[in-house]
Amino acid sequence: MEQLPAGLVLDGELLAWDPEAGRLSFEGLQRRAAARSRSAATLAARLPAYY
């Protein structure tokens, strides 16, 4: 596996789709985040490590 460069920063965005409304749902995203309240550090710790 190739090593990732030092200082690499990944950026992303989460979206929640409401199939009933046929559009994105900010409220759905808030509900999901509240139900699984985890810190960014906890989520990052679960990512695979590349050494």
Secondary structure as GFF3:
##gff-version 3
##sequence-region A 1 51
A	DSSP	beta_strand	17	18	.	.	.	ID=ss1
A	DSSP	beta_strand	23	24	.	.	.	ID=ss2
A	DSSP	alpha_helix	26	35	.	.	.	ID=ss3
A	DSSP	alpha_helix	40	45	.	.	.	ID=ss4
###
